[in-house]
């Protein structure tokens, strides 16, 4: 489950990089934030159960992507 969480977190990272482009910030709402939450949840679950390095990496990447994506939306007045 750790590899799945890492994969989903990396997919969220790809969408976040695309969402940083002006006028494409709406991608953060539909792809980045939900995928980051799912990836962090699966990674955290795997890290708590078996201390999987993939789970820990998925958790860290998911949380970072979520906060960077939410910060981008905050700067662009997408989140108040």
N, CA, C and O atoms as CSV, one atom per row, in Angstrom:
chain,resi,resn,atom,element,x,y,z
A,1,UNK,N,N,0.817,-1.177,0.000
A,1,UNK,CA,C,0.000,0.000,0.000
A,1,UNK,C,C,0.870,1.254,0.000
A,1,UNK,O,O,0.420,2.320,-0.419
A,2,UNK,N,N,2.104,1.135,0.463
A,2,UNK,CA,C,3.010,2.272,0.469
A,2,UNK,C,C,3.395,2.718,-0.927
A,2,UNK,O,O,3.524,3.913,-1.191
A,3,UNK,N,N,3.577,1.758,-1.820
A,3,UNK,CA,C,3.938,2.099,-3.204
A,3,UNK,C,C,2.764,2.792,-3.894
A,3,UNK,O,O,2.969,3.707,-4.691
A,4,UNK,N,N,1.559,2.371,-3.600
A,4,UNK,CA,C,0.379,3.014,-4.188
A,4,UNK,C,C,0.258,4.452,-3.680
A,4,UNK,O,O,-0.017,5.363,-4.462
A,5,UNK,N,N,0.459,4.659,-2.385
A,5,UNK,CA,C,0.412,6.008,-1.817
A,5,UNK,C,C,1.491,6.906,-2.399
A,5,UNK,O,O,1.247,8.081,-2.672
A,6,UNK,N,N,2.688,6.352,-2.588
A,6,UNK,CA,C,3.771,7.123,-3.200
A,6,UNK,C,C,3.439,7.475,-4.641
A,6,UNK,O,O,3.684,8.599,-5.079
A,7,UNK,N,N,2.885,6.526,-5.378
A,7,UNK,CA,C,2.525,6.785,-6.769
A,7,UNK,C,C,1.463,7.859,-6.900
A,7,UNK,O,O,1.552,8.728,-7.767
A,8,UNK,N,N,0.460,7.800,-6.038
A,8,UNK,CA,C,-0.598,8.812,-6.082
A,8,UNK,C,C,-0.051,10.172,-5.670
A,8,UNK,O,O,-0.442,11.189,-6.241
A,9,UNK,N,N,0.839,10.206,-4.695
A,9,UNK,CA,C,1.441,11.474,-4.283
A,9,UNK,C,C,2.304,12.061,-5.393
A,9,UNK,O,O,2.313,13.275,-5.596
A,10,UNK,N,N,3.024,11.213,-6.104
A,10,UNK,CA,C,3.825,11.711,-7.225
A,10,UNK,C,C,2.946,12.211,-8.365
A,10,UNK,O,O,3.293,13.182,-9.038
A,11,UNK,N,N,1.815,11.555,-8.584
A,11,UNK,CA,C,0.871,12.032,-9.591
A,11,UNK,C,C,0.308,13.397,-9.188
A,11,UNK,O,O,0.136,14.275,-10.033
A,12,UNK,N,N,0.024,13.570,-7.907
A,12,UNK,CA,C,-0.432,14.875,-7.415
A,12,UNK,C,C,0.649,15.929,-7.596
A,12,UNK,O,O,0.346,17.087,-7.882
A,13,UNK,N,N,1.912,15.536,-7.432
A,13,UNK,CA,C,3.030,16.462,-7.641
A,13,UNK,C,C,3.090,16.928,-9.086
A,13,UNK,O,O,3.335,18.107,-9.344
A,14,UNK,N,N,2.872,16.031,-10.022
A,14,UNK,CA,C,2.867,16.393,-11.446
A,14,UNK,C,C,1.746,17.388,-11.735
A,14,UNK,O,O,1.963,18.389,-12.418
A,15,UNK,N,N,0.549,17.115,-11.219
A,15,UNK,CA,C,-0.569,18.036,-11.437
A,15,UNK,C,C,-0.339,19.371,-10.733
A,15,UNK,O,O,-0.793,20.407,-11.219
A,16,UNK,N,N,0.363,19.363,-9.587
A,16,UNK,CA,C,0.645,20.609,-8.899
A,16,UNK,C,C,1.580,21.488,-9.721
A,16,UNK,O,O,1.386,22.701,-9.800
A,17,UNK,N,N,2.593,20.878,-10.333
A,17,UNK,CA,C,3.524,21.641,-11.160
A,17,UNK,C,C,2.784,22.260,-12.347
A,17,UNK,O,O,3.038,23.411,-12.702
A,18,UNK,N,N,1.879,21.509,-12.955
A,18,UNK,CA,C,1.074,22.058,-14.046
A,18,UNK,C,C,0.152,23.158,-13.517
A,18,UNK,O,O,-0.069,24.154,-14.204
A,19,UNK,N,N,-0.384,22.994,-12.315
A,19,UNK,CA,C,-1.288,23.971,-11.718
A,19,UNK,C,C,-0.613,25.254,-11.295
A,19,UNK,O,O,-1.295,26.236,-11.001
A,20,UNK,N,N,0.724,25.275,-11.255
A,20,UNK,CA,C,1.435,26.501,-10.918
A,20,UNK,C,C,1.477,27.488,-12.079
A,20,UNK,O,O,1.780,28.664,-11.879
A,21,UNK,N,N,1.178,27.026,-13.279
A,21,UNK,CA,C,1.144,27.881,-14.450
A,21,UNK,C,C,-0.064,28.817,-14.327
A,21,UNK,O,O,-1.150,28.367,-13.962
A,22,UNK,N,N,0.108,30.105,-14.624
A,22,UNK,CA,C,-1.042,31.016,-14.545
A,22,UNK,C,C,-2.215,30.525,-15.407
A,22,UNK,O,O,-2.020,29.980,-16.493
A,23,UNK,N,N,-3.396,30.726,-14.911
A,23,UNK,CA,C,-4.672,30.338,-15.526
A,23,UNK,C,C,-4.914,28.831,-15.508
A,23,UNK,O,O,-5.907,28.364,-16.066
A,24,UNK,N,N,-4.034,28.069,-14.884
A,24,UNK,CA,C,-4.277,26.634,-14.736
A,24,UNK,C,C,-4.387,26.242,-13.255
A,24,UNK,O,O,-4.291,25.064,-12.910
A,25,UNK,N,N,-4.584,27.222,-12.401
A,25,UNK,CA,C,-4.704,26.964,-10.975
A,25,UNK,C,C,-5.937,26.156,-10.607
A,25,UNK,O,O,-5.984,25.556,-9.533
A,26,UNK,N,N,-6.934,26.132,-11.481
A,26,UNK,CA,C,-8.139,25.352,-11.212
A,26,UNK,C,C,-7.827,23.865,-11.121
A,26,UNK,O,O,-8.597,23.105,-10.533
A,27,UNK,N,N,-6.691,23.437,-11.705
A,27,UNK,CA,C,-6.303,22.019,-11.584
A,27,UNK,C,C,-6.054,21.632,-10.133
A,27,UNK,O,O,-6.235,20.476,-9.753
A,28,UNK,N,N,-5.638,22.606,-9.322
A,28,UNK,CA,C,-5.378,22.299,-7.916
A,28,UNK,C,C,-6.643,21.850,-7.201
A,28,UNK,O,O,-6.587,20.977,-6.335
A,29,UNK,N,N,-7.780,22.435,-7.552
A,29,UNK,CA,C,-9.029,22.046,-6.912
A,29,UNK,C,C,-9.441,20.630,-7.280
A,29,UNK,O,O,-9.865,19.858,-6.420
A,30,UNK,N,N,-9.316,20.289,-8.562
A,30,UNK,CA,C,-9.883,19.034,-9.060
A,30,UNK,C,C,-8.924,17.852,-9.043
A,30,UNK,O,O,-9.368,16.705,-8.992
A,31,UNK,N,N,-7.630,18.105,-9.085
A,31,UNK,CA,C,-6.694,16.987,-9.145
A,31,UNK,C,C,-5.679,17.004,-8.010
A,31,UNK,O,O,-5.504,15.992,-7.331
A,32,UNK,N,N,-5.015,18.119,-7.793
A,32,UNK,CA,C,-3.897,18.156,-6.857
A,32,UNK,C,C,-4.324,17.888,-5.421
A,32,UNK,O,O,-3.804,16.978,-4.775
A,33,UNK,N,N,-5.264,18.671,-4.923
A,33,UNK,CA,C,-5.632,18.536,-3.515
A,33,UNK,C,C,-6.268,17.183,-3.188
A,33,UNK,O,O,-5.883,16.573,-2.191
A,34,UNK,N,N,-7.221,16.688,-3.978
A,34,UNK,CA,C,-7.773,15.360,-3.637
A,34,UNK,C,C,-6.737,14.238,-3.738
A,34,UNK,O,O,-6.701,13.347,-2.890
A,35,UNK,N,N,-5.892,14.284,-4.777
A,35,UNK,CA,C,-4.881,13.231,-4.910
A,35,UNK,C,C,-3.841,13.313,-3.796
A,35,UNK,O,O,-3.357,12.283,-3.327
A,36,UNK,N,N,-3.498,14.512,-3.373
A,36,UNK,CA,C,-2.534,14.655,-2.285
A,36,UNK,C,C,-3.091,14.094,-0.981
A,36,UNK,O,O,-2.366,13.454,-0.219
A,37,UNK,N,N,-4.361,14.330,-0.725
A,37,UNK,CA,C,-4.983,13.797,0.491
A,37,UNK,C,C,-5.044,12.272,0.440
A,37,UNK,O,O,-4.748,11.605,1.432
A,38,UNK,N,N,-5.423,11.725,-0.700
A,38,UNK,CA,C,-5.499,10.266,-0.841
A,38,UNK,C,C,-4.104,9.647,-0.713
A,38,UNK,O,O,-3.934,8.641,-0.023
A,39,UNK,N,N,-3.112,10.240,-1.371
A,39,UNK,CA,C,-1.747,9.719,-1.294
A,39,UNK,C,C,-1.178,9.798,0.108
A,39,UNK,O,O,-0.515,8.864,0.559
A,40,UNK,N,N,-1.428,10.912,0.813
A,40,UNK,CA,C,-0.933,11.044,2.181
A,40,UNK,C,C,-1.635,10.062,3.116
A,40,UNK,O,O,-1.012,9.523,4.031
A,41,UNK,N,N,-2.916,9.830,2.892
A,41,UNK,CA,C,-3.656,8.877,3.726
A,41,UNK,C,C,-3.137,7.460,3.536
A,41,UNK,O,O,-2.892,6.744,4.506
A,42,UNK,N,N,-2.971,7.062,2.284
A,42,UNK,CA,C,-2.448,5.712,2.030
A,42,UNK,C,C,-1.005,5.576,2.506
A,42,UNK,O,O,-0.630,4.547,3.068
A,43,UNK,N,N,-0.201,6.605,2.284
A,43,UNK,CA,C,1.186,6.562,2.752
A,43,UNK,C,C,1.274,6.522,4.259
A,43,UNK,O,O,2.082,5.780,4.815
A,44,UNK,N,N,0.443,7.321,4.934
A,44,UNK,CA,C,0.439,7.312,6.395
A,44,UNK,C,C,-0.029,5.991,6.963
A,44,UNK,O,O,0.476,5.532,7.988
A,45,UNK,N,N,-0.984,5.386,6.305
A,45,UNK,CA,C,-1.472,4.078,6.746
A,45,UNK,C,C,-0.378,3.017,6.615
A,45,UNK,O,O,-0.181,2.199,7.513
A,46,UNK,N,N,0.323,3.045,5.492
A,46,UNK,CA,C,1.406,2.078,5.290
A,46,UNK,C,C,2.571,2.342,6.236
A,46,UNK,O,O,3.206,1.403,6.716
A,47,UNK,N,N,2.855,3.613,6.504
A,47,UNK,CA,C,3.956,3.943,7.410
A,47,UNK,C,C,3.624,3.541,8.839
A,47,UNK,O,O,4.511,3.121,9.583
A,48,UNK,N,N,2.373,3.662,9.232
A,48,UNK,CA,C,1.987,3.303,10.593
A,48,UNK,C,C,1.979,1.793,10.801
A,48,UNK,O,O,2.287,1.306,11.889
A,49,UNK,N,N,1.626,1.059,9.752
A,49,UNK,CA,C,1.545,-0.399,9.898
A,49,UNK,C,C,2.902,-1.079,9.863
A,49,UNK,O,O,3.196,-1.925,10.707
A,50,UNK,N,N,3.732,-0.715,8.890
A,50,UNK,CA,C,4.946,-1.505,8.706
A,50,UNK,C,C,6.214,-0.673,8.569
A,50,UNK,O,O,7.264,-1.216,8.225
A,51,UNK,N,N,6.145,0.621,8.827
A,51,UNK,CA,C,7.305,1.502,8.677
A,51,UNK,C,C,7.929,1.391,7.290
A,51,UNK,O,O,9.151,1.378,7.138
A,52,UNK,N,N,7.078,1.312,6.301
A,52,UNK,CA,C,7.518,1.196,4.914
A,52,UNK,C,C,8.149,2.514,4.463
A,52,UNK,O,O,7.553,3.574,4.653
A,53,UNK,N,N,9.350,2.466,3.867
A,53,UNK,CA,C,9.955,3.713,3.381
A,53,UNK,C,C,9.142,4.352,2.257
A,53,UNK,O,O,9.133,5.575,2.110
A,54,UNK,N,N,8.458,3.523,1.464
A,54,UNK,CA,C,7.601,4.065,0.421
A,54,UNK,C,C,6.399,4.785,1.035
A,54,UNK,O,O,5.969,5.821,0.528
A,55,UNK,N,N,5.866,4.246,2.109
A,55,UNK,CA,C,4.755,4.879,2.796
A,55,UNK,C,C,5.146,6.211,3.419
A,55,UNK,O,O,4.395,7.183,3.351
A,56,UNK,N,N,6.328,6.247,4.027
A,56,UNK,CA,C,6.815,7.496,4.624
A,56,UNK,C,C,7.042,8.544,3.547
A,56,UNK,O,O,6.688,9.710,3.724
A,57,UNK,N,N,7.634,8.129,2.425
A,57,UNK,CA,C,7.863,9.064,1.318
A,57,UNK,C,C,6.543,9.558,0.744
A,57,UNK,O,O,6.414,10.743,0.436
A,58,UNK,N,N,5.558,8.672,0.592
A,58,UNK,CA,C,4.248,9.067,0.094
A,58,UNK,C,C,3.559,10.043,1.032
A,58,UNK,O,O,2.912,10.988,0.582
A,59,UNK,N,N,3.694,9.821,2.330
A,59,UNK,CA,C,3.108,10.715,3.323
A,59,UNK,C,C,3.745,12.100,3.248
A,59,UNK,O,O,3.039,13.108,3.224
A,60,UNK,N,N,5.064,12.151,3.211
A,60,UNK,CA,C,5.764,13.438,3.184
A,60,UNK,C,C,5.457,14.200,1.899
A,60,UNK,O,O,5.155,15.393,1.940
A,61,UNK,N,N,5.532,13.517,0.765
A,61,UNK,CA,C,5.260,14.184,-0.515
A,61,UNK,C,C,3.813,14.644,-0.585
A,61,UNK,O,O,3.543,15.749,-1.056
A,62,UNK,N,N,2.878,13.821,-0.127
A,62,UNK,CA,C,1.469,14.189,-0.144
A,62,UNK,C,C,1.178,15.426,0.693
A,62,UNK,O,O,0.434,16.308,0.263
A,63,UNK,N,N,1.760,15.495,1.885
A,63,UNK,CA,C,1.536,16.652,2.758
A,63,UNK,C,C,2.164,17.908,2.158
A,63,UNK,O,O,1.547,18.974,2.169
A,64,UNK,N,N,3.383,17.791,1.636
A,64,UNK,CA,C,4.032,18.955,1.020
A,64,UNK,C,C,3.258,19.451,-0.199
A,64,UNK,O,O,3.065,20.655,-0.366
A,65,UNK,N,N,2.822,18.540,-1.034
A,65,UNK,CA,C,2.060,18.919,-2.229
A,65,UNK,C,C,0.746,19.583,-1.823
A,65,UNK,O,O,0.329,20.562,-2.443
A,66,UNK,N,N,0.099,19.063,-0.796
A,66,UNK,CA,C,-1.156,19.666,-0.351
A,66,UNK,C,C,-0.930,21.102,0.106
A,66,UNK,O,O,-1.679,21.997,-0.286
A,67,UNK,N,N,0.086,21.334,0.924
A,67,UNK,CA,C,0.302,22.681,1.439
A,67,UNK,C,C,0.789,23.645,0.359
A,67,UNK,O,O,0.415,24.818,0.375
A,68,UNK,N,N,1.597,23.186,-0.558
A,68,UNK,CA,C,2.029,24.059,-1.651
A,68,UNK,C,C,0.849,24.380,-2.569
A,68,UNK,O,O,0.680,25.531,-2.970
A,69,UNK,N,N,0.039,23.390,-2.904
A,69,UNK,CA,C,-1.137,23.624,-3.738
A,69,UNK,C,C,-2.155,24.535,-3.064
A,69,UNK,O,O,-2.726,25.414,-3.709
A,70,UNK,N,N,-2.384,24.328,-1.768
A,70,UNK,CA,C,-3.315,25.188,-1.041
A,70,UNK,C,C,-2.743,26.597,-0.909
A,70,UNK,O,O,-3.489,27.575,-0.953
A,71,UNK,N,N,-1.431,26.706,-0.748
A,71,UNK,CA,C,-0.797,28.023,-0.701
A,71,UNK,C,C,-0.940,28.762,-2.015
A,71,UNK,O,O,-1.162,29.972,-2.033
A,72,UNK,N,N,-0.812,28.036,-3.113
A,72,UNK,CA,C,-1.009,28.640,-4.445
A,72,UNK,C,C,-2.438,29.134,-4.597
A,72,UNK,O,O,-2.665,30.211,-5.148
A,73,UNK,N,N,-3.397,28.364,-4.117
A,73,UNK,CA,C,-4.788,28.808,-4.182
A,73,UNK,C,C,-5.033,29.988,-3.251
A,73,UNK,O,O,-5.836,30.864,-3.573
A,74,UNK,N,N,-4.367,30.032,-2.114
A,74,UNK,CA,C,-4.526,31.147,-1.190
A,74,UNK,C,C,-3.987,32.434,-1.802
A,74,UNK,O,O,-4.617,33.484,-1.680
A,75,UNK,N,N,-2.848,32.369,-2.447
A,75,UNK,CA,C,-2.267,33.544,-3.086
A,75,UNK,C,C,-3.154,34.033,-4.220
A,75,UNK,O,O,-3.286,35.240,-4.423
A,76,UNK,N,N,-3.758,33.125,-4.955
A,76,UNK,CA,C,-4.633,33.489,-6.057
A,76,UNK,C,C,-6.069,33.735,-5.642
A,76,UNK,O,O,-6.952,33.815,-6.495
A,77,UNK,N,N,-6.324,33.857,-4.328
A,77,UNK,CA,C,-7.653,34.113,-3.766
A,77,UNK,C,C,-8.625,32.963,-4.045
A,77,UNK,O,O,-9.831,33.191,-4.143
A,78,UNK,N,N,-8.129,31.758,-4.173
A,78,UNK,CA,C,-8.996,30.595,-4.360
A,78,UNK,C,C,-9.453,30.001,-3.051
A,78,UNK,O,O,-10.479,29.323,-3.009
A,79,UNK,N,N,-8.704,30.242,-1.958
A,79,UNK,CA,C,-9.063,29.782,-0.619
A,79,UNK,C,C,-8.944,30.988,0.297
A,79,UNK,O,O,-7.911,31.657,0.317
A,80,UNK,N,N,-10.004,31.269,1.060
A,80,UNK,CA,C,-9.943,32.407,1.978
A,80,UNK,C,C,-9.701,31.947,3.368
A,80,UNK,O,O,-9.619,32.766,4.283
